[in-house]
């Protein structure tokens, strides 16, 4: 050491010798910091109690509940039918078709006996329809009284919502059955009148009537749904001419998978969407048909499907443009709960035969096995494995493993 150097010079030379070591240490720290694994950004959601509605979603088609095909009672020359689908008709007044028979309806002994038997059968059918209408109207009146009584009890808190829904479903069903019975009575009266007209025109005493065309009037009030034969032509007896019905009296036929049909009960609530209106239409399941049928899907897979028939609950004024054979999308409610613990469906995955999810604990993802309940495609009920407030990772990627550090960047739901 040079004794003549000052302390300042000696300190400067000391820092010059340490500077490379400090730079190397800083560079090493930067490299380690750059290679240190960063927390994975993940989307999280909290397990929370809330309402859960489980539905079966399928496409369906509307159809007129009560319709009647008017056919030619005898052979003859059909005059042109000018009616178009949608035209309004009145029972017993609107002339649907005119047949020129020109005496061809004269009956021999065998045909006369058949015509008399048809009159007797039509008379018995009308009496049966009248009895069924009386019974249906009485059942509808009783069901409406039960609905009114249980509505008051429900408002007082004496009965459950489920009991009220069952009674309301019965009231709707019996009301529809009463309308169907009234329609059947009108049809039975029309068929009796047609059978009597054929018999009278075929008897010798009806010779003057045979010179006149046979006029066929509408059997019921409603609208023309289809015209099967519009042009003039010779038609045989029983040839279909016009279909009559009431487009306001609609039901819907929903085709569901057989495995989903077993969970659907009569009276279940149904929402009909994508029918062309702004708001979904309310409906109720009337019947789940007991027999399935095979249908080929768009992917070429054989499926066993079941028809579910639902009644529209909303008044016709809310769906004035909805008609026969219109497409709808149905959401059939199979379960409705006011408060169940649930998480987004995308937070669950299956591994080794068990359902699992990742829970965020202390900034790390922890694998946890859970027991799920029912779900609706968006949310899934959690029976066991999670507690209220646990935050789960939604749609975890392949990089998310047990114990990895995570950083929530987006919170789903609450």
Secondary structure, DSSP 4 states (H G I P E B T S, - for coil): --TTS-HHHHHHHHHHHHHHHHHHHHHHHHHHHHHSPPPEEEEEEE-EEEEEEEEEEEEEEEEESSEEEEE-SS-EEEPPP---TT-EE-TTTSEEEEEE-TTTT---HHHHHHHHHHHHHHHHHHHHHHHHHHHHHHHHHHHHHHHHHHHHHHHTTSS-HHHHHHHHHHHHHHHHHHHHHHHHHHHHHHHHHHHHHHHHHHSGGGHHHHTSPEEEE-SSSEEEEEES--S-EEE-TT-EEEEEE-TTSEEEEEEEEHHHHTT--TT-EEEEESSSSSSPEEEEEEEE-S--EEEE-TTS-EEEEEEEEEEE-S-GGGGTT--TT-EEEEEEEEEEEEEEEEEEGGG-EEETTEEEEEEEETTEEEEEE-EEEEE-SSEEEEEES--TT-EEEES--TT--TT-BEEEEEEE--
